[in-house]
């Protein structure tokens, strides 16, 4: 797992999540909303779900941007909490993670 492939994977994820956020924003603004009042009411019921998805996507985007910065400053492969090396398998599954498994579990507890 070399830095160029990691960078490209993070950039691809960044583009994907950014696209998802734009789509959610369009849906929340109700572009192309139906003229039928009952359909509009139904469309607005989904706003809460869309906002939740948007918020989690924004958080994911922030993590991806932070991972790109860590890659630039050389700290990408180290846990932000304990400083130990993050296993390659974990970075493969979660390329934007900043914590080893042990520290991540402690933070969730």
C-alpha angles and dihedrals in degrees: 000000000000126000095249093056091045091050091049092048091050091047090050090050090047091054092046094050092044089054090049091052092050091050092050091048090052091049093049091050086053095227107189092016116179119258090225110100095214091052090048090053090052092048091052092052087067093056094089091054091046091050090052091050090047092051093050090046091051090051090049091049090052090052091050092050090048090050090053089052091049089051089053095048094044099246097104096105095048128082112249090218107044103010094234121137114272108231115252090234091059092048089049090056097037108022092178097051117124097191139066117239094261095053093042090054091048090051092051094049 
